């Protein structure tokens, strides 16, 4: 049966207007701006009344860590993708630093097979690069895989690629986009040594931004940009965190760029003052830095130097996070709350709601050249989200869907609430409940 989402406020492609969307199967058949034609036949159509609600394209998160295989006590593809659709994220791209690491085509395909069995959201998985798997990396099919992940700084899982010849060969010959975690390892190790000499093992969390410093970030990001410029590589630098790095990027439409940039929700929301209250629960790599850095990230985002907003969703248990500085792992869960957090920033006048939708829906689709997603357009897949703009709620353990059971936003009140999420025309989430048995699809990419 066809579905008609009726009389919503549609936010799409820089416009905000009253309209309706007709879904036939997994695709959008018609978009009715303003009034539905008088000769429209409503017979045998499921009507979804959406007056007073926003209708947006589903969010595409280009950087998540769902912890499967190997770390499923923290999260797994089923649990975290369910949290994703509850937050309006209908497609995700997941990282290779699992156990085993996704560093062969066979291991990569196993992750796709698992997602096909359990994920209500659409999915893609990055191929992981190491110092010695170049032949496997170069087999990556750009029509079926979102990109190649290169850790130019070690993080959870330690997949550091620091061999200069390997780096050059990846950038020179990559068949698809190269996405980098850019922090200089030597700088971080020296800063860690200095902190240990001063504090011993009781290094305060406030030192995290100094250990994983702006210099460590800039040194690695600038190296990646230099390599991409030399070899004409499609480069996407993940989770930027410093004012200094913003000079590496230019303003403009993402479709016109070969070198693109991402910022994550936590770097836009928190700053180093929040370590006093949140402690290791906001320990990420790269580190949350100063107010000045946060302001520079916002400025670059609004000027289209930064192209997309993502999460770097990376759950750990409370017990793991509630530890001393060096023992507490970096990362935290965000995918259920990223959209409402950015809509809260829109509510405060920091960013327009049209810009939020552009950075979280349209731009990722354009950047990764995803086949027919990220927009409300006729013929596109019906990945859609209904949002109440005036339904305040508070994040608490009873409404958190992450397997780890906590959120850095606990106690935060949000003014917007996700009411329903549709994936390929199927209503996978509604009013606090994810529907069982509905599965997403593997993302495809235009080459």
MIGU-132540 format. One record per atom (N, C-alpha, C, O): x, y, z. Coordinates in steps of 0.05 Angstrom, whole numbers, plus 5000, padded with zeros to 4 digits. Atoms other than C-alpha are relative to their C-alpha. Example, Ala and Ser with C-alpha at 12.3 -4.5 7.8 and 13.67 -1.06 7.14 Angstrom:
% residues 2
501849765000/524649105156/501850245000/503950245013/498449764999/527349795143/498550225014/499550445018/
END
This chain:
% residues 447
501749765000/500050005000/501850255000/503750275015/498649745000/502450704983/499550155026/497550115039/500349844976/503551195039/500150304992/501750374974/499949715005/502151945039/500550145026/498950145045/499449834977/505652375090/498850284994/499850424976/501849785008/500652945090/500450255018/500450245042/500149744988/501253685106/502350055020/501950185041/497749954983/508253685137/501350264992/500750374971/498249785008/513054265138/502649874990/504249775006/497750145013/518254005089/502550195001/502350424993/497549855001/525454235098/501949854982/502849634989/498550155021/529554055037/501250204980/499850384970/498649855020/534654364991/499850315004/499450464985/499949724993/534855035027/497350135002/497150375007/502749894999/527255115028/498549885023/499149665033/501750094978/522055055083/497150074991/496450304989/502749955011/514854965058/498149785009/498949565016/502150194994/508254625073/499749824975/499549914953/500350185022/507453995031/499549725009/499349665032/500550284995/506153255025/501849834982/502649924961/498350195015/510152655001/498649734997/497749625017/501250265006/507452034968/502249794996/504049834980/498050215001/511451394978/498749754987/496549664995/500950255013/510650784933/502349805003/504449824991/497950194994/514550194959/502350135014/502050255035/497649894987/521650404975/500850284990/502750394999/499249755013/521651044933/497950225005/495650175012/501849765000/518651744934/498850024972/500250054953/501349975026/513451774879/499450294992/499950374970/500849725006/510952484885/500750185024/500550095047/499749794980/512753114924/498050224993/498150344971/502149805005/506753584930/500750255017/500350255041/499649754985/508854294949/497350135005/495750154986/502449854993/503354654985/497549834999/497149675018/502650135000/496654364964/500049754982/501149754960/500450245016/495053654940/497950064979/495850174985/502049945021/491453694872/497249885007/497049675019/502850084994/483853634877/499349744988/497449604998/500750265013/483753034830/501649775011/501549555000/498350224989/488552624873/498249785012/496349855027/501650224990/485751934889/501249895026/503449785026/499050084974/486451774963/499449705006/500149605027/500750284994/483751054956/502449835002/504449864988/497950204996/488150494980/502750135006/504850024999/497649864991/493250985009/500050045030/498050135041/499749954971/495650995081/500750305004/502750404994/499649724995/495051715105/501450045027/500649945048/498449944976/500251955155/499750315004/501050464991/500449714995/497852625183/502550125013/503450025034/497549894990/503853065194/499950315004/501950445005/500349714994/500953765206/501450075026/501149945046/498549914977/505454135254/502749875004/504249935022/497450144998/511353665242/501850084977/500950164955/498049965022/517753765202/500449734986/500449524999/499250245015/519353265147/502750064987/502950254971/497449965011/526653205129/501049744987/499949534992/498750255009/531052715090/501449875024/502150005043/498650134979/534152185134/502950095002/504250144982/497249924996/540852375165/501949784991/501349544995/497950195008/547052045136/502550065017/503650275015/497749964982/552551955188/502449854988/502449614985/497850125015/559251845153/502249895018/504349805009/497950114983/563151625215/498849895026/498150055045/500950134975/560851125268/501849765005/503049654987/498650254992/564050555307/497949835015/497149905038/502150164988/558850015322/501149765015/499549605026/498650194982/563949545355/499749704994/500649535009/500350285008/562148905318/501649944975/501350084955/499650204979/565748425315/502150085020/503750265016/497849994981/570048375376/499650155025/500850105046/500449834976/567448905424/497150045005/496250255013/502949974999/560048755427/498950045027/496550095030/501049924973/559648865502/499550305001/498050405018/500449715002/560049615483/497750084983/496250264989/502149945020/555249605424/500349804977/502349674975/499850185023/553649205362/498350134977/497050334981/501349885023/550849335293/497050025005/495750224997/502949994995/543749165315/499350225020/497550385014/500849814979/543549585379/500550294991/498950464995/499349735007/547050195351/498550114976/498050354974/501649915023/543250215285/497150055009/495850224997/502649944989/536850185325/500050275014/498150435011/499749734989/539250785365/500150214979/499150434982/499749815023/540951115299/497350084989/496750324987/502649935012/533951075269/498250145020/496550305012/501549854979/531051315336/500850295000/499350465009/499049725002/535251935325/499850134973/500850354969/500349885027/533352045252/502349944981/502450054959/497850085017/539751735224/499249754985/498949534997/501150225016/537451285167/502249864984/501749644973/497750135013/544351125137/502550065016/502950285026/497549964986/551151025169/502349884984/501949704968/497550115011/558350885149/501849945023/502550115039/498850104976/562150465199/503049944995/503849874973/497150005001/569550435215/501249715003/499949545014/498850275001/574449835208/501549915025/502449685025/498350084977/577849835277/498549835020/498249905043/501450204984/573949235303/502049775005/504449805001/498250234995/576748555323/498649744989/496849655002/497749915016/578548275274/499550264985/497250334980/500249755016/580048915237/499249944972/500049744960/501050045028/576648995169/502250094981/502050314969/497649935016/583248985131/500449814977/502449834963/500050165025/581748455079/497250024989/495350085003/502649995013/576048435029/498149805012/495749855014/501650214988/573547795061/498850095027/496550055032/500949914974/573148085131/498150244997/496150265012/501849775005/569948725104/497249904992/495250005001/502650115009/564448315069/498549875022/496049875022/501450124978/562847955133/498550215016/496350155027/501449794986/560948615164/497450084985/495350134996/502449955017/556248755105/497949795004/495549845006/501950224997/553148075113/498650015027/496249965029/501249984974/551948185187/497950235000/495750205011/501849785001/548748865175/497449934985/495350024992/502350085016/544148555123/498149835017/495749815010/501750174983/541548095178/498750165023/496650075033/501049874975/540448605235/499650304999/498450405018/500149714999/540849335215/497450124988/496850074965/502449865011/534349745208/500850244983/499150354969/499149775016/538550305178/501649904976/502649684976/498350055023/542150325111/502950015009/503550155029/497350034989/549550175117/502249994978/501749914956/497550055015/556550205089/502249975020/502050075042/497750044982/563250005118/502650074985/502950004962/497449925011/570150295106/501949764999/501949595017/497750185001/575949865083/502350125017/502950365013/497849904983/581649925134/502749974987/503349764976/497250015010/588750095114/501949955023/501550045045/497850044981/594949855150/502650044985/502650114961/497549975014/602349895135/500649784981/502449814964/499250225017/602249225100/497749864986/497849624979/502350135015/595449095066/499350164975/496950164967/500549835024/596149545005/498549854978/496649964966/501250155022/594249004956/497049965005/495349984987/502850034993/587648874993/498550264998/496250274988/501249745001/586149614999/499350084971/497150184965/500449925028/586849714924/497949834985/497249904963/502250165012/581649174910/497350115006/495250014996/502549894990/576249604942/498350094976/499250244959/501949925021/570149694897/498650265007/497050275025/501149744993/568250434896/497050024996/495850215006/502949995003/561050274875/498649875024/496149905027/501350154979/559849844937/501150075028/500049995048/498749934974/564450134992/500450305002/501350424982/500049714997/564150835020/502850134998/503150354989/497449885000/571650935027/502149835013/501549615023/497850134987/578450735053/500850175024/501250415022/499349854975/580050925125/502949975006/504049755007/497149994994/587151135141/500350145027/499650385030/499349884974/589151255214/502850124998/504849975000/497549865000/594651775209/500750095028/502250285033/499649964971/594651765285/498649775013/496549695004/501250244988/593251175331/497650085018/497650305030/502349964983/586551125366/499149725009/500749545009/501050264991/582150555391/500549794978/499649824955/499450215019/584649925357/502750024988/503749824976/497349955010/591350225337/500549884972/501949684969/499550085028/591250165261/501850224987/501450284963/498349785009/596550705253/501549934974/502849724972/498550035025/599250775182/502150225000/501550464995/497949804998/605951125189/502349944981/504450084982/497950055020/610050815133/499650194976/497550194963/500349785020/611351385084/499449884972/497950004957/500450115027/611650935022/497149894998/495949934977/502850105001/605050595040/498050234998/496150214982/501849775001/601651265052/499950114972/497850174961/499949895027/603951524985/498649824980/497249924962/501350195018/601650894949/496950005003/495549984984/502949994995/594750934982/498950254987/496950244972/501049755011/593851664963/500250014970/498550124957/499649995029/596551554893/498049824985/497149884963/501550215015/592450934875/497349935011/495949755001/502650074988/586250934919/497750004980/497450204966/502250015019/580250714878/497550155009/495750194994/502349864989/575451084923/501050225019/503450275021/499349794981/575251654974/501849895022/501449675031/498350064977/580651655028/499150175023/499150425021/500849854976/578151855098/502249965021/503049745027/497750014982/583452025149/499350095029/497850285033/499849904972/584052065225/502750135001/504849994999/497449865003/589452595226/500950125027/500050345035/498649904977/593552675289/502949894999/503349654993/497250095003/601252645290/500849845025/500749945048/499450184978/603352055333/502450085016/502450065041/497549924986/610352305351/499450235019/500450245042/500749774984/607552955377/498449915025/498850005047/501750104978/602252595419/501749855021/501349885045/498450154982/607352115448/501950185017/502350135041/498449824985/611952685468/498450165021/499350195043/501749854982/606253075499/499149825023/498949915046/500750194979/604152445537/502249965020/501849955044/497750034983/611152355564/500350245019/500950215042/499849764984/611353075588/497950015022/498550085045/502150004980/604653005623/500549795022/500049845045/499350214980/606852355657/502250105019/502150055043/497849904983/613152695682/499050205020/500150225042/501149794983/608953245712/498149885020/498149965044/502250104983/603052845740/500149715008/498549625024/500050294996/605052115741/497749884985/497049964962/502350125013/599051675725/497450155005/495450094993/502449844993/594152185754/499850254983/499450474993/500249785019/594052625692/497150095000/495349934995/502849915001/587753065696/499050004971/500450044952/501350025026/582852995638/500350274985/500350274961/499749745013/583753745625/502550024983/502850194966/497550005016/590653575597/499649864972/501449884955/500450155025/587553165540/500350184975/501550104955/499849825023/587053765494/502950104995/503650184973/497249935003/594453925507/501649764990/503549794975/498550245009/596753205497/499449954970/501249914954/500850035028/592753135432/499550294989/497350374985/500049715004/594453845414/499250094973/498949934954/500649895027/592654315357/502349964981/501949924957/497750055017/599754225332/500149724989/500749674966/500150285009/598953465330/497949974978/498449824958/502150015021/592553555290/500950134974/500650014953/499349855024/595154075242/502349864985/502249854960/497750135013/601653705228/499049774983/500049734960/501050235015/597753085206/498150084978/498249984956/502049915021/591953435170/501450134977/500750084954/498649865022/596753875130/501549804983/501849834959/498750215015/600653255111/498149854981/498849794958/502050135016/594352915086/499250174976/498950084954/500849815021/592353535046/502350014979/501750024955/497749985018/599353565016/500149754982/500649774958/500050245016/599052834994/497749994980/498149914957/502350005017/592052904966/500350204977/499650144954/499649805021/594053534927/502149894980/501849944956/498050115017/600153174899/498949784981/499649774958/501050235015/596352554876/497150034990/496049844978/502849955009/589452864862/498149805012/496349704999/501650194985/586352414915/497450135010/497450365017/502449924985/579152474939/500549965029/500549735039/499350014972/580752635011/497850125017/496850335011/501949904981/575952705069/501249985028/501849775037/498850004973/578852925136/497950005021/496250185022/502150054980/574752675194/500450175025/502650265031/500149874973/572953005261/502150215005/503950185023/498249784996/576753655255/499450145027/497050155035/500449904973/577753995322/501450265007/501250365029/498449774993/582254605317/499650244981/498950204957/500149765017/582155325292/502250004979/501950094957/497650005018/589055225262/499649854974/500549934953/500550165024/586654695213/498250134980/498250054957/502049895019/581355135182/501250134976/499950164955/498649885022/586455475138/500649804977/501349884955/499450215020/587354815101/497749964980/498049834960/502450065016/580354835071/498950264987/499350484997/501249785014/576555275022/497049985001/495949765003/502949995001/569355495020/499049914972/500449934952/501250085026/564655224966/498349765003/498049645024/501850235001/559854684946/501649745001/503749724988/498550254996/562053984966/500449854974/502549724971/499750145026/560853714896/502350104983/503249974964/497849885015/566254174870/502849965013/504850065003/497450024985/571653964920/501149714998/499649514996/498750254998/576753414920/501049945028/501449715036/499250034972/578853544992/497850125017/497150355015/502349924984/573153575042/500549965030/502549835038/499549994971/572353655117/497449935015/495249995006/502250084982/567953385173/500550125027/502750145037/500049934971/566253645242/498049825014/495949755003/501850174985/563053225296/498550175021/499350385030/501849864982/557453425343/501350085026/500950305036/498849944974/561653385406/502050234999/502350385018/498249775003/566753885379/498550264996/499750485000/501649765002/561154365364/498450075025/497750305030/501749964976/557454275430/501750065025/501150245040/498449984976/562854195483/502650164995/503350204972/497349895002/569354555498/501549935026/500449795043/498350094978/575054475549/498950075028/499749955048/501249934975/570854805604/498249775010/497849745034/501950224993/566254185603/501449765012/500149595023/498650224987/571753715626/499650005030/499649785042/500449994971/570553955697/497649845009/497649715030/502550144993/563553665697/499849724988/499049535001/500550255015/563753115645/502449805002/502149564998/497750174997/570852855656/500749834976/500549924954/499250185022/573052245616/497649924982/498049804961/502350075016/565952165590/499850174975/498250114957/499749855025/567652695538/502849994990/503850184976/497350055011/574552415523/499749884972/498849654970/500050105028/574952345447/502750054988/504350214999/497749955017/580552305397/499050084972/497649924960/498549794987/581752835372/498550125024/496050095026/501249894976/580553205437/498250234995/498550384976/501649764998/575153705452/502050225010/503450185029/498049804994/579154355454/498850255011/496850245026/500749754986/578355085472/497550134988/496550054967/502249845010/572555575464/500750124973/499050134955/499049885025/576655915410/499849804977/499049864955/500150215020/577255265372/497149944992/496549914968/502950065006/569755115378/498850224983/497450174964/501149775016/568055815352/501050004972/499650064953/498950015027/572755725293/498849784984/498449814960/501450215014/569455065276/497350084990/496550034968/502649895007/562655395276/500350194976/498750184957/499649815022/565255955232/500649874974/499549944953/499350145025/568255475182/497649844990/497349824965/502450165009/561955045181/498050184986/497050114965/501949815012/557555645167/501050124974/499450204957/498849895025/562355885113/500549784979/501749844958/499750235018/562255195079/502949924995/503549814974/497450125000/569555055093/499849725010/501149534999/500650274990/567154465134/497549914986/495550054985/502150095018/562554035092/497749855013/495449885005/502050174988/558953545137/500249995030/502350045042/500250054971/556753425209/499649715004/497749594992/500350284994/557652725236/500249965030/500150155046/499950054971/558352375304/502649885010/503449955032/497850174989/564451915310/498949845023/500349795043/501450174980/559451505351/501949775007/502549604990/498050214992/564051045392/499549925029/500850025047/500850064973/560850725453/502149845016/503549675004/498550164980/564550455514/498149985024/496350145027/501650034976/561550205579/500650225020/502750355019/499649814979/560750665639/502549935016/504150105023/497750094984/565850245676/502650064986/504650144999/497549945015/571050325621/500650305000/502950385003/499549715001/570051075616/500650125028/502150325030/499749894973/569851185692/502749905011/502849735029/497450104994/577351105698/502050234999/501350464993/497949795001/583951485703/500650074971/499849934952/499749895027/586251895643/501149804980/499849754959/498850175020/590751395608/498549734997/498649614976/501550255001/586250795624/497250034988/496249844976/502649955012/579651115602/500250014970/501850164959/499949995029/578350965528/498850264989/497150385002/501249775013/576751525480/497649924983/497549714971/502450055015/569951575447/497550005017/497749965041/502649994986/562651625466/497749964981/498050004957/502350045016/555651475441/498650264993/498250435010/501249745009/552252025400/497849974979/496250164975/501650015025/548251755341/497050045005/495650124986/502949964995/541451775375/499350295005/497050375004/500549734991/542252505395/501350224983/501150464989/498649815017/546252835339/498150204987/498650444987/501849835014/540353105300/498650205019/498550445013/501449824981/536553385360/501950205012/501150425019/498049814990/542953695386/500550234980/500650464989/499549795020/544054075321/497450174996/497650404990/502549845002/536654275318/499850185024/498650405022/500049824976/537554555388/501850244994/501150475003/498349785008/543254975361/498650194980/498950434981/501649845018/538555205306/498050175016/497550405010/502049874983/533355375359/501250255014/499950445020/498549794986/538655815393/501050224981/502150424989/499249805020/540056185328/502949984991/503950164977/497250035008/547055915318/500349924971/502250004957/500050105027/545455575252/497149974990/495349915006/502850035010/539255565207/499349704998/501149534995/500950285002/535154925205/500549904972/501149664968/499450085028/536054915129/503049914998/503649724983/497150065001/543654905140/500549745015/502249585006/499750264986/543054335191/499449774981/500949584980/500950225018/539353915140/502049974977/502649754968/498050015022/544454095086/502549845010/503449674996/497550114991/550453895129/499749715010/501749565010/500450274989/547353245157/498749814980/498749574984/501550175019/543252995097/501150034972/502049844959/499349965028/544853315030/503049974995/503849834977/497149995005/552353435036/501349725002/503049664985/498850265000/554152725058/499349844975/501049694965/500950155025/550152444999/501750094976/502549934960/498449905022/553852904951/502949935003/504249854983/497250054996/560652804982/500849724993/502849674980/499450295005/560352044979/498849904975/499149664968/501350075025/556352044914/498249765004/498249564989/501950214994/550951614945/497749994980/496750204973/502150035020/545851344897/497250065012/496249915028/502849924995/539051704905/499249995030/497249885038/500749974972/539151864979/500950285009/502450424995/499149754989/539952485022/498250244993/498750465002/501849795009/534352894989/497249904999/496749664997/502850075005/526852914985/499450074971/498850304964/500349975029/526252814910/498549764989/498749544998/501450225013/521752414865/501949804988/503849884974/498250205010/525051754847/502249925020/503649725015/497950074980/529651764908/498849815021/496449795024/500950184979/529351254964/498750165022/499550395029/501649864980/524351445017/501249965028/500149825045/498749984974/529151555075/499150275011/500250485003/501349764991/525152065114/499650005031/499549795043/500349974971/524352335185/498050215006/498050434995/502049814990/518452665219/500950095028/501649935045/499049884975/520353145276/497950195011/496850354996/501749804986/516153515327/501950235009/503850185023/498249784993/519254215334/499450125028/500850305037/500849884974/515754365400/499249785020/497049805032/500650224982/516053735442/502449955017/504149775012/497650024983/521153825497/500149735014/498149615022/499550254986/524253215528/502850005011/504550155002/497450014988/530153035571/501349734996/500049524998/498550255003/535552515557/500449885027/501550005045/499650144975/535551995611/500449704994/499849624972/499550295006/537551255618/497649854990/497949664975/502450165008/530351025607/499350044970/497949884959/500649965029/530151325536/502549984982/502350044959/497550045015/537351165514/499949724988/499549535003/500050265013/537750605463/502849884996/503049654988/497350115003/545350525462/500449765018/499449755041/499550244984/547649845487/501650075026/501249955046/498449924977/552550205534/498350145022/499250165045/501949904980/546550535568/500450285010/499050375029/499649734990/549251245576/500450194976/500850104954/499549805020/550051895538/501350245013/500750315035/498949754989/554252525547/497950225002/498450435014/502249804999/547552895538/498049945022/495950075024/501950064979/544252575599/499550255017/501350405025/500949764986/540253115635/499550244982/498450444991/500449785019/540053555573/497149994990/496149784982/502749985011/533153795551/500250104971/501650294966/500149925029/531853835476/497250094993/495349985004/502549895008/526354225443/498749854977/496349874973/501050155023/525653775382/500149705006/501849615021/500050294995/523753045382/499449854974/497649934959/500550175023/524152515328/497549835005/497449695025/502550154997/517152225319/500149744984/499449534995/499950245017/518151735261/502450024981/503250234973/497950025020/523751495216/499249794980/498349574987/500650185022/522651165148/502649934986/504250114980/497650095015/528050745114/499049844977/497749644980/501050135025/526750555042/497049965000/495949754992/502950005000/519450725052/498749855023/496249865026/501150154978/518650295114/500250175026/502350295031/499949864974/516850615181/501449825020/500249645031/498450174983/522450325223/499950095030/500649945048/500049894973/521550775284/497650185003/496950344985/502249824994/515551115316/499550025030/499249825044/500749944972/514351445383/501449825021/500249705038/498550134980/519951125422/500649704995/502049575010/499650295004/519750425391/501149954971/500150064952/498950095025/523950115336/498549744992/498249565009/501650235008/519949615295/501949774992/503849814977/498450245005/522848915292/499549904971/497449934960/500250145025/524248555227/500250174975/500150064952/499649825023/525149165182/502950074997/504250165015/497249985005/531949205150/500750204979/499350244959/499049815020/535949735113/501549864977/501549624975/498750105023/539949655050/502950094999/503750295012/497349925004/547249685030/500050254982/498850254960/499849765016/548850375004/501649954974/503549794974/498650015026/551050434931/501050284993/499950485001/498649755006/555650964903/500450034970/501049844956/499749945029/556051304835/502950044994/504350185008/497249985007/562751234801/500250094971/502550124960/
END
